[in-house]
Amino acid sequence: MSISLVKGQKVDITKDRPGLSQIAVALGWDPIGVHQRTQRSVVSAPAQPGLGARLSQLWDRASNAVQNATHQQGTMSPNGPSNMDIDASAICVNAAGKAIDLVYFGHQVSNDKSIHHSGDNLTGSGSGDDETILVTLPTVSSSTERIVFIVNIYDCVNRRQTFGMVTNAYIRVYNPFNNEEILRYNLTDDYANSTGIFVGEIYRRNGEWKFSAMGEGTSDTSITMMGRRYS
């Protein structure tokens, strides 16, 4: 039976599910209005230099991807929820609270190959999940203590958009092998002044994985700004 969480609540994922090796972390939302967008270019993953340089390159590539997309779509109307594009991403954080990897639309597979992003959903229209991040738990790097899942509105400043224009936002975790939903967290707070949300995180405790419902709104305006909080 799926557990419905409230903000700040924590719950076990693997403790009572022996053999659970993969989870799908799905995020959904419904921007108010009708949406039509042009596909933006995806930046390829970087090469494999040292850890510090590699993560710095990821932040830079995330920033460049947004700038390139803005240039390609500069004629779009900034007003209202139409053309709203929300991105889901995952930040891998070590025991010291520092980001060591970033998985987003331009870097869809983590460096340890344990996290896979479903790809960029440009509309958010229709029912069901909008973007899904698959995590293979046994192969998550031992350096990763927790994985933080975030959402942000692409080009929110130019388009003057906030999460006050979004409804039915949620995160849910399920078993991709049998589609059993493990937990769901509906974001019911007032995010009218937020352009990004730290939605939730999975983290290790005593050899097991747990989930924490965060639901923290932020005025950060890009993936890069949100990720640098862990730098």
SULVEN-V450102 format. One line per field, one symbol per residue. burial: b if it has 16 or more other ideal C-beta (glycine too) atoms within 10 Angstrom, else e. A space follows every 50 residues. Layout:
# SULVEN-V450102
burial = ???
This chain:
# SULVEN-V450102
burial = eeeebeeeeeeebbeeeeebeebbbbbbbbbeeeeebeebebbebbeeee eeebbebbbebbbebbeebbeebeebeeeebbbbbbbbbbbbbbeeeebb bbbbbbbbebbbebbbbbebbbebeeeebbbbbbbbbeebbeebbbbbbb bbbbbbeebebbbebbeebbbbbbbeeeeeebbbbbbeeebeebbbbbbb bbbbeeeebbbbbbbbbbebbbbbbbbeebe
